[in-house]
Amino acid sequence: MDLSTLAIATTRSAIAEKRITAANLVEEAYAKIRKEDPEIHAWLTLCQERALAQARRIDAMASRGKPLPPLAGVPVGIKDVMVTQGVRTTAGSKVLERFVPPYDCTAVARLEGAGAIILGKLNCDEFAMGSSNENSAYGPVCNPRDKTRVPGGSSGGSAAAVAAGMVVAALGSDTGGSIRQPASFCGVVGLMPTYGRVSRYGLIAFASSLDHIGPLTRTVRDAAIILRAIAGHDPMDSTSANRPVPDYELELDRPVQGLRLGVAKEYFGDGLDAEVGAAVEGAIARLGAEGAEIIPISLPHTSYAVPTYYVLATAEASANLARYDGVRYGYRSPRARTLADVYRESRDEGFGAEVKRRIMLGTYALSAGYYDAYYLKAQKVRTLLTRDFHAAFEKVDAILTPTAPTAAFKLGEKADDPLAMYLADIYTVTGDLAGVPGISVPCGMTRSGLPIGLQVLGRHFDEATVFRVAQAVEVFTSRA
Ligand code: GLN
């Protein structure tokens, strides 16, 4: 059984038909991780005991001939910003180097409840702040498609582990693009659900009004199966939506014929790499040839999205990160002598440079004299951006864009230039700000063999259409 080609359904049926055992599969996965991860560095913590206990539960069900749950025996990894009971959770930060949470994130508990086997925790940018995984306090992740390049970020470990075939699926989080952009860089599928579709309970907060949990997988179908397992109301998160969760797989194979697909000119301008643009336009033409109606649209406030995002995300982060004070939990500096020192030294030694930069930016934007000029203004622009989407979705059923302006860049290439790094988020932050769902699906390769992602954005809670369009792209791309 080759882990790197397993899908959810094939894993489950192989276990049900006793062609493999979940315990064997887990051992194989760990062997592969031990062999290949030293060069990729996707994993921060492995939880063998927990994984084997779950594998034995699944094998016992199979041997009793019981019907298996939808994710039975599927090896998965969890971005290390989701808390796991009894398993160290760092958020990629030195501040949480020794943090062992007392409870499980809802999405993690639901995955496990559906039969998935959690192998461990995946590397990421510190507190999910970054686009390259180079901001992890534990060192960067390499892109399995080209180890001299970044896997994208901040869910870089999640994308790399799926692309390298160490797991069938992973959970990531997306605040400004952190599921979709690494999926695009590593050649896998990454879904950001509608805001509120998946509970954020147990997700270590970066920017609460923008944070989303979602799957990274090798196929659109697997993303649809995982979303169904983790979505739905959770009394522990008041922003989680109390709406029924559809069976996303049902509509997956419906042809795209008759769908109205919008192409916004703002996403095809300056800064878009020519090869990326050509691949995305090729896929759009192909969808047109299959009978979708391709409609030019405009999302006029798009050029304000990156500055708006970086004001709001840093403002919320500055408030969320105030809890790491060296007192309640997390790192405490051994050098501190006074109370003021405990705060100052613990935060100074515990946080990395990017996190500090964001706390300063966000504190500034929220300070008395500047609140109206920055934070309040950004909130107003966020409303305008959301209205752009509402207006567009009157005319179209989904919107097609590149996921990122370039393919994966070299490790170190942008590490010293935060502004250049921020611009890598230009096509993804709009979806987070508006709260609409978005997926990145591979649609081609550059001449040097780097994956290119196409993004499909949909109406609030219409993941079904997003999946359906992505499925069509996956089918013709994999045949090409
Ligand atoms: N790259 C963006 C940032 O650095 C997005 C991060 C994210 O989605 N978590 O903020």
Residues whose N, C-alpha, C, O or C-beta is under 5 A from the ligand:
A	BS01	LIG	A128 M129 G130 S131 G153 S154 S173 D174 T175 G176 G177 S178 D425
